[in-house]
Amino acid sequence: MAIFLKSCGLVLGLMVAGRGSAIATPNDLQSLDRGHRILIQRGLQLNALVFGFTTEGRENDPELWQNWAASNFTTLDIGFQALPPLNTVAGSQQWATWRGTPKNPAQSLPDRLFQSGQIKNLVSWQYKDEQDIGQESELQELETWIKHYRPLLPNTLLYTNQHGDERFGGYGSISDLNIQRYMRRIQPDLLMQDTYPYGIWNDLGNFGGRPAQLYYAMMRYRRFALAGNDGTGRQPIPYGLWTQTFKGTATGVGSWRRFPSESELRQQQFTALTLGFKLISAFTYNSFSDTGGQLDAPFFKQPFGKEPTPTFQQIAEINRQSLNLGSTLVRLLSTDVRIVPRPPALADLIAPDIPRWDTQADPYMTRLEAQNLGKLYRGRRGDVLVGYFKPLLESFDGPATNQHYFMLTNGLAGKRHSVAQTRQKLTVEFAFGESGITGLQRLNRLTGQVEAIQAGWTEEVAPGLVSKFEAVSDRTYRLTLILDGGTGDLFKFDTGAPFVGQLPQAQTDA
């Protein structure tokens, strides 16, 4: 999805971002769940919670909206705040809301929205926030809401949000049984959670750059969503998360007293993509303290999204690279996640719940190792995450079947460190045997183009740091991949089948 969607609304059919097209027909999409169908139409969702944007007099502020467009977020999340004014710049944006009317859930949106064109820009609706879905009264409220609005909003994702880790508490923490009961009864379009890993007590579990509590929560909600609302796994639903882009202004141990670093911003977003998340919401875009609250965001020096900081440029680039992968990722389904772990640490008592990578994980990868290229953690290696995918529909790549996609992600991050300071060198070896495969394809996150990775391929990542692909022996190859901290690359084995979500003319040789 590209920025022009913010002013054009829903792009119908299967074209996304002007560069990708699935081979599947609209009839094929009917076999998918509602959530995945909407995401294929709308594209990868990168939301951001904003404060004060819908206040009267601010809706046509040119600097505010120029910065919003430059951020590469796709969707304006207004939370519980006033609805965007009609017939203004604010009213033409893709938007999301948390609105809910407990006494009459079927009256949670005013009729004027349905009488205007603004309703078509409502991409997602999170009903309230962190409510206890284990309570019968909440389930009854949600049933009334979703049954009323689902037929009225065929192109809007409808869901709730809960805290991700039930082990250590947190408002909205829910047991496994209650989540499964909620899914069966409410049939949400998407499963959503929040777990904010960077702060004082949180950092105790982040030794070696691994936010273990976040990984645990992400794997947990991934598991529920892939099982689907009926729990059988026959019809998975998409899943999303809130990422931490704030620090708290209150004192206390659990108050998140620091901003995430550049490498941690990347770590959250690319890990989510590696695990198959398709909606990522930033909490927050601007400071809640601008409106009398107690949260600060790192993106602006002045209130209400004015005077961008260097951190704003960092998140804009993270979003740009993510969107370059978006038209493919919304058409893929996560099948497995593995980790090559950093050296053991005391913090491993908080387990991330990710299986270790081994040679049984895919048909061709025989070796995967990492080397820390910096001085962080005395040069000890960080985690490497491997996400495996298949097309949501076999028809997405025509007659081809059983195509394997994988994402290699450098899990190393530091609380004051840039993506350059947390680079790692990954060494990956492949034995293709009698398959006839001689290389890989990569969807380049910098350009959005599909590249052929064959023997002799090289790429300079930084002065003196070169990624390369070389033949080791007959039908055996080695990929040396330099990755910035927290960053991932998306590949498939080059079988001759098209890259899902990409037009043939968008594919180029490196």
HELIX and SHEET records of a PDB file:
HELIX    1   1 LEU A    5  CYS A    8  1                                   4    
HELIX    2   2 PRO A   26  LEU A   29  1                                   4    
HELIX    3   3 ARG A   34  ARG A   42  1                                   9    
HELIX    4   4 PRO A   62  SER A   71  1                                  10    
HELIX    5   5 ALA A   90  SER A   92  5                                   3    
HELIX    6   6 PRO A  105  GLN A  107  5                                   3    
HELIX    7   7 ASP A  111  PHE A  114  1                                   4    
HELIX    8   8 GLY A  117  ASN A  121  5                                   5    
HELIX    9   9 GLU A  136  TYR A  149  1                                  14    
HELIX   10  10 ASP A  176  ILE A  186  1                                  11    
HELIX   11  11 ILE A  200  ASP A  203  1                                   4    
HELIX   12  12 PHE A  207  GLY A  209  5                                   3    
HELIX   13  13 ALA A  212  ALA A  227  1                                  16    
HELIX   14  14 GLU A  262  THR A  274  1                                  13    
HELIX   15  15 PHE A  288  THR A  291  5                                   4    
HELIX   16  16 PRO A  310  LEU A  329  1                                  20    
HELIX   17  17 LEU A  346  LEU A  349  5                                   4    
HELIX   18  18 LEU A  376  GLY A  379  5                                   4    
HELIX   19  19 GLU A  394  ASP A  397  5                                   4    
HELIX   20  20 GLY A  433  SER A  435  5                                   3    
HELIX   21  21 PRO A  504  ALA A  506  5                                   3    
SHEET    1   A 2 MET A  15  VAL A  16  0                                        
SHEET    2   A 2 GLY A  20  SER A  21 -1                                        
SHEET    1   B 9 LEU A 157  TYR A 159  0                                        
SHEET    2   B 9 LEU A 122  GLN A 126  1                                        
SHEET    3   B 9 TRP A  95  THR A  97  1                                        
SHEET    4   B 9 THR A  75  ASP A  77  1                                        
SHEET    5   B 9 GLN A  45  LEU A  49  1                                        
SHEET    6   B 9 LEU A 279  PHE A 283  1                                        
SHEET    7   B 9 TYR A 239  GLN A 244  1                                        
SHEET    8   B 9 LEU A 191  ASP A 194  1                                        
SHEET    9   B 9 GLN A 162  HIS A 163  1                                        
SHEET    1   C 2 LYS A 247  GLY A 248  0                                        
SHEET    2   C 2 LEU A 295  ASP A 296 -1                                        
SHEET    1   D 2 PHE A 300  GLN A 302  0                                        
SHEET    2   D 2 LYS A 306  PRO A 308 -1                                        
SHEET    1   E 7 LEU A 332  VAL A 340  0                                        
SHEET    2   E 7 VAL A 384  PRO A 391 -1                                        
SHEET    3   E 7 TYR A 405  ASN A 410 -1                                        
SHEET    4   E 7 GLY A 488  PHE A 493 -1                                        
SHEET    5   E 7 LEU A 440  LEU A 443 -1                                        
SHEET    6   E 7 VAL A 450  ILE A 453 -1                                        
SHEET    7   E 7 GLN A 507  ASP A 509  1                                        
SHEET    1   F 5 MET A 365  ASN A 372  0                                        
SHEET    2   F 5 GLN A 424  ALA A 431 -1                                        
SHEET    3   F 5 THR A 476  LEU A 483 -1                                        
SHEET    4   F 5 LEU A 465  SER A 473 -1                                        
SHEET    5   F 5 THR A 458  ALA A 462 -1                                        
END                                                                             
